[in-house]
Amino acid sequence: MKEFKVKVEVKLKPVVLDPQGKTVLTALHHLGYDNVEDARIGKLIELRIMDSDAGNVKELVDDMCKKLLSNPVIEDFVVKVEE
């Protein structure tokens, strides 16, 4: 068994409005960062998983994302597995 470090990045799909991102964009413009054209807010989830195979870990985390860690209707996710 090895320990795998997994990072899951969850973001709203491009077609979904992001009110937090718009708020951040407005605040950045008020601070003088006028060259910022868009801001999208997401979340990063870090997991440590014990398993013997990175492929198993990827499948397991994909399943976690579909069932709990993301809302597949409005969010996309990317899973990165490191040993």
JOZI-V896142 format. One record per residue. RES is the residue in one small letter. PHI is phi as a letter, one per 30 degrees, with the letter a starting at -180 (999 if undefined). BURIAL is I if it has 24 or more other C-alpha atoms within 12 Angstrom, else O. Layout:
((RES/PHI/BURIAL) (RES/PHI/BURIAL))
This chain:
((m/999/O) (k/b/O) (e/c/O) (f/c/I) (k/c/O) (v/b/I) (k/c/I) (v/c/I) (e/c/I) (v/c/I) (k/b/I) (l/d/I) (k/d/O) (p/e/O) (v/d/O) (v/c/O) (l/d/O) (d/b/O) (p/d/O) (q/d/O) (g/d/O) (k/d/O) (t/d/O) (v/d/O) (l/d/O) (t/d/O) (a/d/O) (l/d/O) (h/d/O) (h/d/O) (l/d/O) (g/j/O) (y/c/O) (d/d/O) (n/d/O) (v/d/O) (e/c/O) (d/a/O) (a/b/I) (r/b/I) (i/c/O) (g/b/O) (k/b/O) (l/c/O) (i/c/I) (e/c/O) (l/b/I) (r/c/O) (i/b/O) (m/c/O) (d/a/O) (s/c/O) (d/b/O) (a/d/I) (g/d/O) (n/d/O) (v/d/I) (k/e/I) (e/d/O) (l/d/I) (v/d/I) (d/e/I) (d/d/O) (m/e/O) (c/d/I) (k/d/O) (k/c/O) (l/b/O) (l/d/I) (s/b/I) (n/c/O) (p/e/O) (v/d/O) (i/b/O) (e/b/I) (d/c/I) (f/b/I) (v/b/I) (v/c/I) (k/b/I) (v/c/I) (e/b/O) (e/d/O))
